Amino acid sequence: MFACACGLISLPKPKYTRFNWELKYILFASVFLYVVSIFFQLYNQSFKSYSLKEFYFLITPIIFIYCLFNLFSRKELERWMDAMFYFTSFIFVGKYVLMQYSDFTMSGFIQMFNWRNLILESVSPLGSESDTGVLMMIFDFYYIFKNDKRKIIIASLLTFFGYKRFVCLFMILFLIISPYISRGKKPKYYLVVSTIVLFLFLPSTVYIMCTDEFAFWFESKYDVDFNEFTMTRFYIVNMVIDANLTNYGLGTVTHYLEVLGNEGQTNMHNDILRIYMETTIIGSIVFTYCFFKIASKNIFSYFLMLFMFVELYLAHFLGPATIIFWIFVYYNIFYFNSELILKTPSRKKFLWWH
C-alpha cells in the first residue's frame, strides 16, 4: 500500500495517464461492494472491520499496476515482469529441492508423475504449492501472448507441477488454441455477455450440488466420495449454508470460518458463491460485469479473466494472500489491452512450437 501511495503521488496529470477506464471499473465494483456491506452493517447495527480489509484486498492490486503502467516504460515493465517470473520459478523449484535434499529418492521423483495426484487428489508433488501453479498459468498467458517459447515451456511445466486439475486442463487447451487467436482481436459482445450470465447463474448450481441426493448420485455413478473429490469443499459450503449467517457484507463467510478454526477450512473455496451470499445478486452482477468489462478489449484479456473466474468458482482467490495473483492478472490485462495491432498477424508467427 505504501508503494501505491508513493506511485499515486508521482503520477502525471490525469489527462496524461493511461488505463483510467480499467481503473474506474474495478474501483467502482470494489466501492459498490463495500457500500452494500456498510448497508448490511447499519441494518444489523454493527460495524465489521473485516469488510474494510476485503475492500483493501480488492483495490490494492489495481492501484499498484495502474501506477506501474503510468510511471514506467514498456521495456521497463517487461524487464520487471521477467524478473518476477524468474524469481517465482526459483522459489517454486528451490523450495522443493531444499525440502528433498536430505532424503531424495528415485521413487519420490517418480511420484511427481503420479496421475492420481492430479486427477483425484489434486496434490502438488512440490509440496503445498498448488496455488503457485495458478500463478505460473498467469505467467503462461503473458509469454504465450509474447510468443516467448523458452519461458512458455518453463511456465507450462511449473503450471503442470502445481497439480490443480482445472489449471492443467485449461493450460493444455489454451496452448492448443492460442496460435489461432489474433493478438489484437476483441472478444465478441455476445460471448462476453453470455459469460457474465453464466457466472451469475453458477451460485444456484452450488445449492443444487450441495444436497445429499447429488452426493449419493455422484458416488454411485463414479465410485468416488463427492466430499473427497472436492477436497472437503462440499462439507464447507454445506456448513456455511446451514449456518444461516447474519450478513455483514464482505468478509462475513471468511470471518465465520476463521472463528471456527478448523484446519484447512478457513475459507469457503468458492468466491463466486461468497460474493453472492455476502452482497446479494446485485453485488454479483456489478462485480461480474465490471471485471469482464475491463477484459472486453482484447481476447487474451477475456480468456485470462475467464480462467480467474473459474478459479474463483473452484477456490479462494479474493482476500488475504491473493493480492499477488491479481497484481499479475491486472498487469497482463493492461499489457494485452495496450497492444495495438492494425493488421492480423499470420498464424504461423504465433505457432510457439515452431
C-alpha positions in Angstrom: 0.0 0.0 0.0 3.0 2.3 0.7 4.2 1.7 -2.9 0.7 2.5 -4.2 0.6 5.8 -2.2 4.1 6.8 -3.5 3.0 5.9 -7.0 -0.2 7.9 -6.9 1.8 11.0 -5.6 4.2 10.6 -8.5 1.6 10.2 -11.3 1.4 12.7 -14.1 -1.6 15.0 -14.6 -4.9 13.0 -15.2 -5.0 13.9 -18.9 -1.6 12.2 -19.4 -2.4 9.0 -17.5 -3.4 5.7 -19.2 -5.8 2.9 -18.3 -8.2 5.2 -16.4 -11.0 3.1 -17.9 -9.8 -0.1 -16.4 -9.1 1.5 -13.0 -12.6 3.1 -12.8 -14.5 -0.1 -13.4 -12.6 -2.0 -10.7 -12.8 0.8 -8.2 -16.5 1.2 -8.9 -17.1 -2.6 -8.3 -15.0 -2.5 -5.1 -16.7 0.6 -3.7 -20.1 -0.7 -4.6 -19.5 -4.0 -2.7 -18.2 -2.1 0.3 -21.2 0.2 0.3 -23.5 -2.8 0.2 -21.5 -4.1 3.2 -21.9 -0.8 5.1 -25.7 -1.0 4.4 -25.9 -4.5 6.0 -23.8 -3.4 8.9 -26.0 -0.4 9.5 -29.1 -2.6 9.3 -27.6 -5.0 11.8 -26.2 -2.1 13.9 -22.6 -3.5 14.0 -19.5 -2.3 12.1 -17.2 -5.0 11.0 -13.5 -4.2 10.2 -13.1 -7.4 8.1 -15.2 -5.8 5.4 -12.8 -2.9 5.2 -9.9 -5.4 4.9 -11.7 -7.2 2.0 -12.1 -3.8 0.3 -8.4 -3.2 0.7 -7.6 -6.6 -0.9 -9.8 -5.6 -3.9 -8.4 -2.2 -4.7 -4.7 -2.6 -3.9 -3.6 -4.7 -6.9 -5.3 -2.5 -9.5 -3.9 0.7 -8.0 -0.4 -0.8 -7.8 -0.5 -1.8 -11.5 -2.1 1.4 -12.6 0.8 3.3 -11.0 3.4 1.0 -12.6 2.0 1.4 -16.1 1.8 5.2 -15.8 5.3 5.6 -14.3 7.5 3.2 -16.3 8.1 2.5 -20.0 7.0 -0.7 -21.7 10.6 -2.1 -21.8 11.0 -1.4 -18.0 7.7 -3.1 -17.3 8.7 -6.2 -19.4 12.0 -6.4 -17.5 10.1 -6.2 -14.2 7.7 -9.0 -15.3 10.6 -11.2 -16.4 12.4 -10.7 -13.1 9.2 -11.6 -11.2 8.8 -14.7 -13.4 12.4 -16.0 -12.7 12.1 -15.2 -9.0 8.8 -17.1 -8.7 10.1 -20.0 -10.6 13.3 -20.1 -8.5 11.2 -20.1 -5.3 8.8 -22.7 -6.6 11.5 -25.2 -7.6 14.1 -24.2 -4.9 11.7 -24.8 -2.0 11.1 -28.3 -3.2 14.9 -29.0 -3.7 15.6 -27.8 -0.2 12.9 -30.0 1.3 14.0 -33.1 -0.6 17.8 -32.6 -0.4 18.4 -34.8 2.6 16.0 -37.7 1.6 15.8 -37.6 -2.2 14.8 -41.0 -3.7 14.1 -42.1 -7.2 10.7 -43.4 -6.1 9.9 -39.9 -4.8 10.9 -38.4 -8.1 8.7 -40.8 -10.0 5.9 -39.9 -7.7 5.9 -36.5 -9.2 4.4 -38.0 -12.3 1.6 -40.0 -10.5 -1.6 -39.1 -12.3 -3.7 -39.9 -9.2 -2.2 -36.9 -7.6 -3.6 -34.8 -10.4 -6.9 -36.4 -11.3 -8.2 -37.3 -7.8 -6.2 -35.7 -5.1 -5.0 -32.6 -6.9 -2.0 -32.5 -4.6 1.2 -30.9 -5.9 4.4 -33.1 -5.8 6.3 -29.9 -5.0 4.6 -29.7 -1.6 1.8 -27.4 -0.7 2.4 -25.2 -3.7 -0.7 -25.8 -5.8 -1.7 -22.2 -5.9 1.7 -21.3 -7.3 0.6 -23.4 -10.3 -2.2 -20.8 -10.8 0.4 -18.0 -10.7 2.6 -19.8 -13.3 -0.5 -20.2 -15.5 -0.9 -16.4 -15.3 2.7 -16.0 -16.5 1.9 -18.6 -19.2 -0.8 -16.2 -20.6 1.8 -13.4 -20.8 4.5 -15.4 -22.5 2.1 -17.1 -24.9 1.0 -13.6 -25.9 4.6 -12.6 -26.5 5.4 -15.9 -28.2 8.4 -16.4 -25.9 9.0 -20.1 -26.4 11.6 -20.8 -23.7 9.5 -19.1 -21.0 6.3 -20.8 -22.3 7.9 -24.2 -21.7 9.1 -23.3 -18.2 5.8 -21.7 -17.2 3.8 -24.7 -18.6 5.9 -27.3 -16.8 5.6 -25.4 -13.4 1.9 -25.0 -14.0 1.6 -28.7 -14.5 3.5 -29.4 -11.3 1.1 -27.3 -9.4 -1.2 -30.2 -9.9 -4.5 -28.3 -10.0 -6.9 -30.2 -12.2 -8.7 -27.3 -13.9 -5.5 -25.3 -14.3 -3.7 -28.2 -16.1 -6.7 -28.8 -18.3 -7.1 -25.1 -19.2 -3.3 -24.8 -19.9 -3.4 -27.7 -22.3 -6.4 -26.4 -24.2 -5.1 -22.8 -24.3 -1.7 -24.0 -25.6 -3.6 -25.7 -28.5 -5.9 -22.9 -29.4 -3.6 -19.9 -28.7 -1.7 -20.0 -32.1 -5.1 -19.4 -33.9 -6.1 -16.3 -31.7 -5.3 -12.9 -33.1 -3.4 -10.8 -30.5 -5.3 -7.7 -31.4 -8.8 -9.2 -31.6 -11.6 -8.2 -29.3 -14.0 -10.9 -27.9 -17.4 -10.9 -29.4 -20.0 -8.9 -27.5 -22.4 -11.9 -27.2 -19.5 -14.0 -25.8 -18.8 -11.6 -23.0 -22.5 -11.2 -22.1 -23.2 -14.9 -22.1 -20.1 -15.5 -19.9 -21.4 -12.9 -17.4 -24.8 -14.5 -17.4 -23.2 -18.0 -16.8 -21.3 -16.8 -13.8 -24.4 -15.1 -12.4 -26.2 -18.4 -12.7 -23.4 -20.6 -11.2 -24.2 -19.9 -7.5 -27.5 -21.7 -8.0 -25.7 -24.8 -9.2 -23.8 -24.9 -5.9 -27.0 -25.1 -4.0 -28.1 -28.0 -6.3 -24.9 -29.9 -5.8 -24.8 -29.4 -2.0 -27.5 -31.9 -1.4 -27.3 -35.5 -0.1 -29.1 -36.6 -3.2 -26.5 -35.2 -5.5 -23.6 -36.6 -3.4 -25.2 -40.0 -3.4 -25.7 -39.9 -7.2 -22.1 -38.8 -7.7 -20.7 -41.6 -5.6 -22.9 -44.3 -7.2 -22.1 -43.0 -10.7 -18.3 -42.6 -10.3 -17.5 -44.7 -7.2 -15.8 -41.6 -5.6 -16.9 -39.8 -2.5 -18.1 -36.3 -3.6 -16.6 -34.6 -0.5 -13.3 -36.3 -1.1 -13.4 -35.3 -4.8 -14.0 -31.7 -3.9 -11.3 -31.8 -1.2 -13.9 -31.1 1.6 -15.5 -28.2 -0.3 -18.8 -30.0 -0.2 -18.7 -30.1 3.6 -17.5 -26.5 4.0 -20.2 -25.0 1.7 -22.9 -27.0 3.3 -21.8 -25.9 6.7 -21.9 -22.2 5.7 -25.3 -22.6 4.1 -26.7 -24.4 7.1 -25.3 -21.7 9.5 -27.8 -19.1 8.3 -25.3 -16.4 9.0 -26.2 -12.8 9.9 -24.9 -11.0 6.8 -22.5 -8.1 7.4 -21.3 -7.9 3.8 -17.8 -8.6 2.6 -15.8 -11.0 4.7 -18.8 -12.4 6.6 -18.3 -16.0 5.4 -14.5 -16.0 5.8 -14.7 -14.5 9.3 -17.2 -17.2 10.3 -14.9 -20.0 9.1 -11.8 -18.4 10.7 -13.6 -18.2 14.1 -14.5 -21.9 13.8 -10.7 -22.5 13.2 -11.0 -25.9 11.5 -7.6 -26.7 9.9 -7.8 -26.3 6.1 -11.3 -24.9 6.3 -10.8 -21.2 6.9 -12.4 -20.1 3.6 -15.2 -21.4 1.5 -13.2 -22.1 -1.7 -15.9 -20.6 -3.8 -15.6 -16.8 -4.1 -18.4 -16.6 -6.7 -20.8 -18.0 -4.2 -19.3 -16.0 -1.4 -19.8 -12.7 -3.2 -23.4 -13.7 -3.9 -24.1 -14.6 -0.3 -22.4 -11.5 1.2 -23.6 -8.8 -1.2 -26.7 -10.4 -2.8 -27.4 -10.8 -6.5 -26.9 -7.1 -7.1 -23.4 -7.3 -5.8 -22.7 -10.3 -8.0 -24.0 -8.5 -11.1 -21.8 -5.4 -10.5 -18.7 -7.5 -9.6 -19.0 -9.8 -12.6 -19.9 -7.1 -15.1 -17.1 -4.7 -14.1 -14.4 -7.4 -14.1 -15.4 -8.8 -17.5 -15.8 -5.2 -18.9 -12.1 -4.5 -18.5 -11.4 -7.8 -20.2 -13.5 -7.0 -23.2 -10.8 -5.0 -25.1 -8.7 -8.0 -26.0 -9.4 -11.7 -26.5 -6.4 -12.6 -24.3 -7.7 -10.5 -21.5 -11.1 -12.2 -21.9 -9.5 -15.7 -21.6 -7.4 -14.7 -18.6 -10.5 -13.3 -16.8 -12.5 -16.4 -17.7 -9.7 -18.5 -16.2 -9.6 -16.4 -13.0 -13.4 -16.6 -12.6 -13.5 -20.3 -12.9 -10.8 -20.4 -10.2 -13.0 -18.1 -8.1 -15.7 -20.7 -8.5 -13.5 -23.6 -7.5 -11.1 -22.0 -5.0 -10.4 -18.9 -2.9 -8.7 -16.0 -4.8 -10.2 -13.0 -3.2 -8.8 -11.9 0.2 -5.6 -12.4 2.2 -2.6 -13.8 0.4 -4.3 -13.3 -3.0 -3.1 -9.8 -3.9 0.0 -11.1 -5.7 -2.3 -13.1 -8.1 -4.3 -10.1 -9.0 -1.2 -7.9 -9.5 -0.1 -10.1 -12.3 -3.7 -10.5 -13.7 -4.0 -6.8 -13.9 -0.5 -6.4 -15.4 -1.5 -8.9 -18.1 -4.8 -7.2 -18.8 -3.2 -3.7 -19.0 -0.5 -5.2 -21.3 -2.9 -7.0 -23.5 -5.3 -4.1 -23.8 -2.4 -1.7 -24.7 -1.4 -3.9 -27.6 -2.4 -2.1 -30.8 -2.2 -4.4 -33.9 -3.6 -2.9 -37.0 -3.3 -6.0 -39.1 -4.0 -9.5 -38.1 -0.6 -11.3 -37.9 -0.1 -14.5 -39.7 -1.0 -17.5 -37.6 2.3 -19.2 -38.2 4.1 -16.3 -36.5 2.4 -17.4 -33.2 2.9 -21.1 -33.5 5.0 -21.3 -30.4 6.1 -24.9 -31.1 7.8 -24.0 -34.4 
